[in-house]
């Protein structure tokens, strides 16, 4: 029963990073199912392996419930960012990805700002720039999580 409960929560973790993006229901179901599978395999395989071979004890299941589904969420956010265009998001694209908004001194920004006043000036990033930023954020998050785990787990039996 615990695996079912954690698998359900893992689906929410995995879709959380793209909850405000255009992910169709079928896509959300696939993401949730993958997260559930990853989480359950983590509890059945990764946790015993880490405890036995590396002496790492994940007593609360953080790795399986948040870590591995979180990595999936980061990968999904990269895919979604690569497909985000003004064609399918309209001007709200620039609210979702502010760096993709044109620079303040451009005519394009003035046209957008006259229609949607909540848009802030950005850097005029392309899809590629946004994807690179998503990849960088994923690796930065992984590095800080590992550093925090090493610091707080130091001296554990």
Beta strands, then each sheet from edge to edge (+ up, - down):
end
